[in-house]
Amino acid sequence: MRVAVFGAGYIGLVTGACLAALGHRVVVRDIVPERVDMLDAGQVPIYEPGLEELIREHRERLTFTLDAAGALEGADVAYICVDTPPTASGDADLSRVWSVVADLEEAAHLRAVVLKSTVPVGTGAKVRRALDAAGLVHVGYAANPEFTAEGRAVEDFLRPDRVVVGSDDEATAQLVADLHRGVEGPVELMTVPSAEMVKLAANALLATKITFINEIAAVCEQTGADVVEVARAVGMDHRLGPHFLGAGLGYGGSCFPKDSRALRAMASNSGYPFQMLSAVIEVNDLQPRRAVQRIKQELGTLDGRRIALLGLTFKPDTDDMREAPSAVIAARLLAEGCEVTGWDPMARLAATDPWTRVRRAKTVTEAAEGCDALIVVTEWADLQDVDWQEVVAGMRGRLLYDGRNALDRDRLSALGLTCMGVGRATVRP
C-alpha cells in the first residue's frame, strides 16, 4: 500500500521505516525543515538502534517531505504519529493531532486514517466526527497505538507482543491488520475506546510495577533485606514475571510520566479520582531526591563536593533526555553546593539549566577525576568495560552510589570504593 506518515519523531520514523520494510511505499511528512533535510541526506535525527540501517536499506520505498499534500498524493492510508505533550493540567495536548486532521480534509481518496499517537479515550470519536464534517464519511478510521520501547523500538514493531487495532468498521480493521502482514505477532481487534485505553493502561501498569519495587527497596533499606534478591525471587512467580522489577531511580522518558499523568487527568475529568496512580506518580517524583538525600547522609554534607553522574539519559540505548532522573539529581546537587560532572555516550543535552552548569566529560575516568562520589544514573553497558582501578585512582573520595544496581559491588569495594545501592546494604572496603 501507499502510506503517508505524519510526524518524523520516534514513533513516526520507526513506523515509517518498519512499514517500508514490510513492503509498503511510505512518505513521512514533518514540519521541521532541518529534520527533513537531515533525513533526505541519510542522517537520522534520533538515536535508535537499527533504525538508521533500516531506513538506509529500504530507502527506495521511503521518502521525506514538508508538504502535506505531497505526502497524501496517491496514499491509501494516513498515519497520525505526532506527539501529544502534557498541558499544565496534565491533559494531553492534542493540537498537533488536530492540525494533521485539518491537513486530511481534502484527501477524499484515502481508504483510512489511523491514529498512532497516544490520546485520551474518546479522541477517536471526535476525529471521526471531524472527518465526517469534512465530507470524509467514506474514509475509515482506526486507533493503532504503539507499544515500542526506546532502545528496541524496531524490534518491538516487527516482533511485537501484540498489534492492537481499534475500529468500529470491520473493513478498516482488516485493512490495518493487512498493513502489518509480515509482523511476527498476534493482531488484537477491538473497539476504538478500548484500543485507546489499552495504551494508557499498559504504561500505567508498567509504571506501577517500577514504583512498587522502589517502595519495596525503601523498606529493604530499613530492614536489611536485599531488593535484588527479593525481586529475583518474586519475578520467578509465573503470575508476576521478572519484567520491570529492577529497583532504581524511577521511570522517565516520553511515555510513562506523560501517559500516567494523562490517565490520571482523564479519570479526574470523568469524575473518578485515580488515587493509586496518584501515589505512583508521587513516589516516582521522589525517587531521585531520595538518592541525593542518602548520599548526603553518607558524606555528611554536599556543599563543596565534586560528584560525577555516570549516564544521563533516562535509559540506555537512547539519546533521549525527556523526564530523565539525571536532571532532578543534577539540579538538587547543584542546589546543595556541589560541582557536578556528567558522562553519557549518547545524551542530547539542552542548553538550559541544569545542564549549562554541568561539565560534560568524554569518558568515565575523566568524569571521576577529583570527585568525592560517583552516581550511576543510567546502566549503560559501557560501564562494565571501564578500567575501575584507574577510575578509583583518580578520585578524591571513595563513594559510589549505584542508582541502577548494575555493577559488581564486591569487585568495586575490593578496589576501595564504598558501594551504596537502591534497596541494598552498603558495602564498605
C-alpha positions as CSV (number, residue, x, y, z in Angstrom):
1,M,0.0,0.0,0.0
2,R,0.9,3.7,-0.1
3,V,1.1,5.2,3.3
4,A,1.5,8.8,4.5
5,V,3.0,9.1,8.0
6,F,2.6,12.4,9.7
7,G,5.4,13.1,12.2
8,A,9.1,12.2,12.0
9,G,9.7,11.8,15.7
10,Y,10.4,8.5,17.5
11,I,7.1,6.9,16.6
12,G,6.7,8.3,13.1
13,L,10.2,7.4,12.0
14,V,10.0,3.8,13.4
15,T,6.5,3.4,11.9
16,G,7.5,4.7,8.5
17,A,10.8,2.7,8.3
18,C,9.1,-0.6,9.5
19,L,6.2,-0.2,7.1
20,A,8.7,0.3,4.3
21,A,10.5,-2.8,5.5
22,L,7.2,-4.7,5.2
23,G,7.0,-3.7,1.5
24,H,4.8,-0.6,1.6
25,R,5.6,2.8,-0.1
26,V,5.9,5.4,2.6
27,V,6.1,9.1,2.7
28,V,6.9,10.7,6.1
29,R,5.9,14.3,6.5
30,D,7.2,16.6,9.2
31,I,7.0,20.4,9.8
32,V,10.7,20.9,10.8
33,P,12.8,21.7,7.8
34,E,16.1,20.8,9.5
35,R,14.8,17.3,10.3
36,V,13.6,16.6,6.8
37,D,16.9,17.9,5.4
38,M,18.8,15.5,7.7
39,L,16.6,12.6,6.7
40,D,17.0,13.4,3.0
41,A,20.7,13.4,3.5
42,G,20.6,10.0,5.1
43,Q,21.1,11.2,8.6
44,V,18.7,10.1,11.4
45,P,18.0,12.9,13.9
46,I,17.4,10.5,16.8
47,Y,19.4,7.6,18.1
48,E,17.5,4.3,18.0
49,P,19.4,1.0,17.5
50,G,18.8,-0.4,14.0
51,L,16.7,2.5,12.7
52,E,19.4,4.2,10.6
53,E,20.2,0.9,8.9
54,L,16.6,0.1,8.3
55,I,15.9,3.5,6.7
56,R,19.0,3.1,4.5
57,E,18.1,-0.4,3.5
58,H,14.6,0.5,2.4
59,R,15.2,4.0,1.1
60,E,13.7,3.2,-2.3
61,R,10.3,2.9,-0.6
62,L,10.7,5.6,2.0
63,T,10.8,9.4,1.3
64,F,10.5,12.5,3.5
65,T,8.8,15.8,2.9
66,L,7.5,19.1,4.4
67,D,4.5,19.1,2.1
68,A,1.3,17.6,3.5
69,A,-0.5,17.5,0.1
70,G,2.5,15.8,-1.5
71,A,2.6,13.2,1.3
72,L,-1.1,12.4,0.8
73,E,-0.9,12.2,-3.0
74,G,-1.9,8.7,-4.0
75,A,-1.9,7.5,-0.4
76,D,-4.2,4.7,0.7
77,V,-3.7,5.3,4.4
78,A,-2.7,8.3,6.5
79,Y,-1.0,7.6,9.9
80,I,-1.0,10.3,12.6
81,C,2.2,9.9,14.6
82,V,2.6,13.3,16.2
83,D,3.4,13.9,19.9
84,T,0.8,14.7,22.5
85,P,2.7,16.5,25.2
86,P,1.1,17.3,28.6
87,T,-0.6,20.6,29.2
88,A,-0.5,22.5,32.5
89,S,-3.5,20.5,33.7
90,G,-1.9,17.1,32.9
91,D,-4.2,16.5,30.0
92,A,-2.7,15.5,26.6
93,D,-2.2,18.4,24.2
94,L,-3.9,17.3,21.0
95,S,-3.2,20.4,19.0
96,R,-0.8,18.6,16.7
97,V,-3.3,15.8,16.1
98,W,-6.0,18.3,15.1
99,S,-3.5,20.1,12.8
100,V,-3.0,16.8,10.9
101,V,-6.7,16.1,10.8
102,A,-7.2,19.5,9.1
103,D,-4.5,18.6,6.6
104,L,-6.6,15.5,5.7
105,E,-9.8,17.3,4.8
106,E,-9.0,17.4,1.1
107,A,-7.8,13.8,0.9
108,A,-11.0,12.2,-0.2
109,H,-9.1,9.4,-1.9
110,L,-7.9,7.9,1.4
111,R,-9.1,4.5,2.4
112,A,-8.4,5.0,6.1
113,V,-7.0,7.4,8.7
114,V,-5.0,5.7,11.5
115,L,-4.1,7.4,14.8
116,K,-1.0,6.0,16.5
117,S,-0.4,8.9,18.8
118,T,-1.2,8.3,22.5
119,V,-4.5,10.1,23.2
120,P,-7.3,10.2,25.8
121,V,-10.2,7.7,25.4
122,G,-12.8,9.4,23.3
123,T,-10.4,11.1,20.9
124,G,-11.2,8.7,18.1
125,A,-14.9,9.6,18.3
126,K,-14.0,13.3,17.9
127,V,-11.7,12.6,15.0
128,R,-14.5,10.5,13.3
129,R,-16.9,13.5,13.7
130,A,-14.3,15.8,12.2
131,L,-13.7,13.6,9.2
132,D,-17.4,13.2,8.7
133,A,-17.9,17.0,8.9
134,A,-15.2,17.4,6.2
135,G,-17.1,15.1,3.8
136,L,-14.9,12.1,4.5
137,V,-17.6,9.8,5.7
138,H,-16.4,7.0,3.4
139,V,-12.9,7.1,4.9
140,G,-12.3,4.5,7.6
141,Y,-10.9,5.3,11.0
142,A,-8.8,3.2,13.3
143,A,-6.8,3.5,16.5
144,N,-3.5,1.6,16.3
145,P,-1.5,2.6,19.5
146,E,2.2,1.9,19.6
147,F,3.9,-0.3,22.2
148,T,7.6,0.3,21.2
149,A,10.2,0.9,23.9
150,E,13.1,3.3,23.1
151,G,16.3,1.3,22.6
152,R,14.4,-1.6,21.0
153,A,11.6,0.1,19.0
154,V,12.4,-1.5,15.7
155,E,12.4,-5.0,17.3
156,D,9.2,-4.2,19.1
157,F,7.4,-3.1,15.9
158,L,8.5,-6.1,13.8
159,R,8.2,-8.7,16.6
160,P,5.6,-7.3,19.0
161,D,3.7,-8.9,21.8
162,R,0.6,-7.8,20.0
163,V,-0.7,-5.4,17.4
164,V,-3.8,-3.5,18.7
165,V,-6.3,-2.3,16.2
166,G,-9.4,-0.4,17.3
167,S,-12.1,0.3,14.7
168,D,-15.9,0.3,14.5
169,D,-15.6,-0.8,10.9
170,E,-14.6,-4.4,10.1
171,A,-13.2,-3.5,6.7
172,T,-11.0,-0.8,8.2
173,A,-9.8,-3.0,11.0
174,Q,-8.8,-5.6,8.4
175,L,-7.1,-3.0,6.3
176,V,-4.8,-2.0,9.2
177,A,-4.2,-5.7,10.0
178,D,-3.2,-6.2,6.4
179,L,-0.7,-3.3,6.7
180,H,1.1,-5.4,9.4
181,R,1.3,-8.6,7.3
182,G,4.8,-9.9,7.9
183,V,4.9,-8.7,11.5
184,E,5.6,-11.6,13.9
185,G,2.9,-11.1,16.5
186,P,-0.9,-11.5,17.0
187,V,-3.4,-8.8,16.0
188,E,-6.0,-7.9,18.6
189,L,-9.1,-6.3,17.1
190,M,-11.4,-4.2,19.4
191,T,-13.4,-1.0,19.6
192,V,-11.7,2.4,19.3
193,P,-12.2,3.3,23.0
194,S,-10.7,0.0,24.1
195,A,-7.7,0.4,21.9
196,E,-7.1,3.9,23.3
197,M,-7.4,2.6,26.8
198,V,-5.0,-0.3,26.2
199,K,-2.1,2.0,25.6
200,L,-2.7,4.1,28.7
201,A,-3.4,1.1,30.9
202,A,-0.3,-0.8,29.8
203,N,2.0,2.2,30.6
204,A,0.3,2.9,33.9
205,L,0.7,-0.7,35.0
206,L,4.4,-0.8,34.0
207,A,5.0,2.4,35.9
208,T,3.2,0.9,38.9
209,K,5.5,-2.1,38.8
210,I,8.6,0.1,38.8
211,T,7.2,2.2,41.6
212,F,6.2,-0.8,43.7
213,I,9.6,-2.3,43.6
214,N,11.1,1.0,44.5
215,E,8.8,1.2,47.6
216,I,10.0,-2.4,48.5
217,A,13.6,-1.2,48.1
218,A,12.9,1.6,50.6
219,V,11.6,-1.0,53.1
220,C,14.6,-3.2,52.4
221,E,17.0,-0.4,53.3
222,Q,15.3,-0.1,56.7
223,T,15.1,-3.9,57.4
224,G,18.3,-5.3,55.9
225,A,16.7,-7.2,53.1
226,D,18.3,-7.1,49.6
227,V,15.9,-5.9,46.9
228,V,17.9,-7.6,44.2
229,E,17.4,-11.0,45.8
230,V,13.8,-10.2,46.6
231,A,12.9,-9.0,43.1
232,R,14.6,-12.0,41.5
233,A,12.6,-14.5,43.6
234,V,9.4,-12.5,43.2
235,G,9.9,-12.4,39.4
236,M,10.1,-16.2,39.3
237,D,6.4,-16.4,40.1
238,H,4.7,-17.0,36.7
239,R,1.8,-14.8,37.8
240,L,4.1,-11.8,38.2
241,G,7.2,-12.2,35.9
242,P,10.6,-10.5,36.2
243,H,10.0,-7.5,33.9
244,F,10.1,-4.0,35.4
245,L,11.1,-5.2,38.8
246,G,14.5,-3.5,38.8
247,A,14.7,-1.0,41.7
248,G,16.4,2.2,40.8
249,L,15.9,6.0,40.4
250,G,12.4,5.8,38.9
251,Y,11.0,5.8,35.4
252,G,11.4,8.6,32.9
253,G,11.2,9.1,29.2
254,S,8.5,10.4,26.9
255,C,5.8,7.8,27.8
256,F,5.4,6.7,31.4
257,P,5.4,10.2,33.0
258,K,3.2,11.8,30.4
259,D,0.8,8.9,30.0
260,S,0.4,8.2,33.7
261,R,-0.5,11.9,34.3
262,A,-2.7,11.9,31.3
263,L,-4.6,8.9,32.5
264,R,-5.0,10.4,36.0
265,A,-6.2,13.7,34.4
266,M,-8.7,11.8,32.2
267,A,-10.0,9.8,35.2
268,S,-10.4,13.0,37.2
269,N,-12.2,14.8,34.3
270,S,-14.5,11.8,34.2
271,G,-15.3,12.1,37.9
272,Y,-13.1,9.3,39.2
273,P,-10.1,10.2,41.4
274,F,-7.4,7.6,40.4
275,Q,-5.8,7.5,43.8
276,M,-3.4,4.6,43.2
277,L,-2.0,6.2,40.1
278,S,-1.5,9.5,42.0
279,A,0.6,7.6,44.6
280,V,2.6,6.0,41.8
281,I,3.4,9.4,40.3
282,E,4.3,10.9,43.7
283,V,6.6,8.1,44.7
284,N,8.4,8.3,41.3
285,D,8.9,12.0,41.6
286,L,10.6,11.5,45.0
287,Q,12.9,8.6,43.9
288,P,15.8,10.7,42.6
289,R,15.6,13.0,45.5
290,R,15.9,10.1,47.9
291,A,19.1,9.1,46.2
292,V,20.6,12.6,46.8
293,Q,19.5,12.5,50.4
294,R,21.1,9.2,51.0
295,I,24.4,10.4,49.5
296,K,24.2,13.5,51.7
297,Q,23.8,11.3,54.8
298,E,26.8,9.3,53.8
299,L,29.1,12.3,53.1
300,G,27.8,14.5,55.9
301,T,27.5,17.5,53.6
302,L,27.3,18.1,49.9
303,D,28.5,21.7,50.0
304,G,31.8,21.9,48.1
305,R,31.7,18.3,47.0
306,R,32.5,17.1,43.5
307,I,30.1,14.5,42.2
308,A,30.0,12.7,38.8
309,L,26.8,11.4,37.2
310,L,27.5,8.3,35.1
311,G,24.8,8.1,32.5
312,L,22.4,10.9,31.8
313,T,19.7,9.6,29.5
314,F,16.5,8.2,31.1
315,K,17.5,4.6,29.9
316,P,20.4,3.1,28.0
317,D,20.5,2.7,24.2
318,T,18.8,6.1,23.6
319,D,19.8,9.7,23.4
320,D,16.5,10.8,24.9
321,M,16.7,13.2,28.0
322,R,12.9,13.7,28.4
323,E,12.0,13.3,32.1
324,A,15.4,11.8,32.9
325,P,16.1,11.4,36.6
326,S,19.5,12.8,36.0
327,A,18.1,16.3,35.6
328,V,16.5,16.2,39.0
329,I,19.6,14.8,40.6
330,A,21.9,17.3,38.9
331,A,19.6,20.2,39.9
332,R,19.5,19.0,43.6
333,L,23.2,18.5,43.8
334,L,23.9,22.0,42.4
335,A,21.4,23.5,44.8
336,E,23.3,21.8,47.7
337,G,26.6,23.5,46.5
338,C,28.1,20.6,44.5
339,E,30.3,20.8,41.5
340,V,28.7,18.3,39.0
341,T,30.2,16.5,36.1
342,G,28.3,14.2,33.7
343,W,29.2,11.4,31.4
344,D,27.0,9.8,28.8
345,P,27.9,8.3,25.4
346,M,24.7,9.5,23.6
347,A,22.8,12.1,25.6
348,R,21.5,15.2,23.8
349,L,21.8,17.9,26.4
350,A,19.7,21.1,26.0
351,A,21.4,24.4,26.6
352,T,19.2,25.0,29.6
353,D,19.6,24.7,33.4
354,P,20.8,22.4,35.0
355,W,22.9,21.3,32.0
356,T,24.5,24.7,31.4
357,R,26.1,24.3,34.9
358,V,27.2,20.6,34.5
359,R,30.6,19.9,33.0
360,R,30.4,17.1,30.4
361,A,33.2,14.5,30.4
362,K,34.1,12.3,27.4
363,T,35.0,9.3,29.5
364,V,34.1,7.8,32.9
365,T,37.7,8.2,34.0
366,E,37.6,11.9,33.1
367,A,34.3,12.4,34.8
368,A,35.5,10.8,38.0
369,E,38.8,12.8,38.2
370,G,38.9,14.6,41.6
371,C,35.4,13.5,42.6
372,D,34.1,12.7,46.0
373,A,31.4,10.5,44.8
374,L,30.0,8.8,41.7
375,I,26.4,8.2,40.9
376,V,25.4,5.5,38.4
377,V,22.2,7.1,36.8
378,T,21.9,5.1,33.6
379,E,23.0,1.4,33.3
380,W,25.0,1.8,30.0
381,A,26.7,-1.4,29.0
382,D,29.9,0.7,28.6
383,L,30.2,0.8,32.4
384,Q,31.0,-2.9,32.5
385,D,34.1,-2.3,30.4
386,V,35.6,0.6,32.4
387,D,39.0,0.3,34.0
388,W,37.7,0.8,37.5
389,Q,41.1,0.7,39.1
390,E,42.1,3.7,37.0
391,V,38.8,5.4,37.9
392,V,39.3,4.9,41.7
393,A,42.9,6.1,41.5
394,G,41.8,9.4,40.1
395,M,39.1,10.1,42.6
396,R,39.4,12.3,45.7
397,G,36.7,10.4,47.6
398,R,35.7,6.8,47.6
399,L,31.9,6.7,47.3
400,L,29.8,5.0,44.6
401,Y,26.0,5.2,44.6
402,D,24.8,2.7,42.1
403,G,21.3,4.0,41.3
404,R,20.6,1.0,39.0
405,N,22.2,-1.8,41.0
406,A,24.1,-2.5,37.8
407,L,27.7,-3.0,38.9
408,D,29.6,-5.7,40.8
409,R,29.7,-4.3,44.3
410,D,32.2,-6.9,45.7
411,R,34.7,-6.2,42.9
412,L,34.4,-2.4,43.3
413,S,34.6,-2.5,47.1
414,A,37.8,-4.5,46.7
415,L,39.2,-1.6,44.8
416,G,38.5,0.7,47.8
417,L,35.0,2.0,47.0
418,T,32.2,2.3,49.4
419,C,29.3,1.0,47.4
420,M,25.7,2.1,48.0
421,G,22.7,0.8,46.1
422,V,18.9,1.1,45.9
423,G,17.4,-1.3,48.4
424,R,20.7,-2.9,49.3
425,A,23.0,-2.7,52.3
426,T,26.1,-0.5,51.9
427,V,29.3,-2.5,51.1
428,R,32.5,-1.0,52.5
429,P,36.1,-1.8,51.6
